């Protein structure tokens, strides 16, 4: 028996509702034949909402019963919406995975050993640059989060604004193989301050905070990930100075 669903969604010359598209896609993936009713004007949309006594579109009907909008449809099928589960390590996993592949790609292009001290430094460096970019895309939002746990930024707020630039510089310097004394002291300094700050905030004060490592709107919990970022910077600095 064919499963059928009726979907009402807004599609005008100025606006196509993204949640309407998501609802249609979800229904199709669940094996439903979708009767897609497109509300082509604001007046038509308002008339529909008044008729069914709803505040938003899209609206889905299954077996003549109104299910609701996209969030309600997800619940109906027992699914959760990506990015709405409180905390998530997905952004950090993506960054570290891509950084590792970029490092290997650089090594392949230079026809040198894939696994070496240089490839490790490249992985750390690319990770630092990508993490710095995440912070720089909304510097104000990043600083608002960062100053709540970084010990130096708490006392000297301008440091929070400078931090992503220092991280990007250190990462680019490692990729460019600049002299160690140009890069290592900065990486060692920001990494050490960051590590001490995270240890105090999370493991001593037992505070539950969001990590600013991937930007101010991050859903990554402060703790292991941020500490790892800082340990990477410290380790890379030491390796550069020793070798």
Beta strands, then each sheet from edge to edge (+ up, - down):
strand 1: 3-10
strand 2: 32-39
strand 3: 59-62
strand 4: 65-68
sheet 1: 2+ 1+ 3- 4+
end
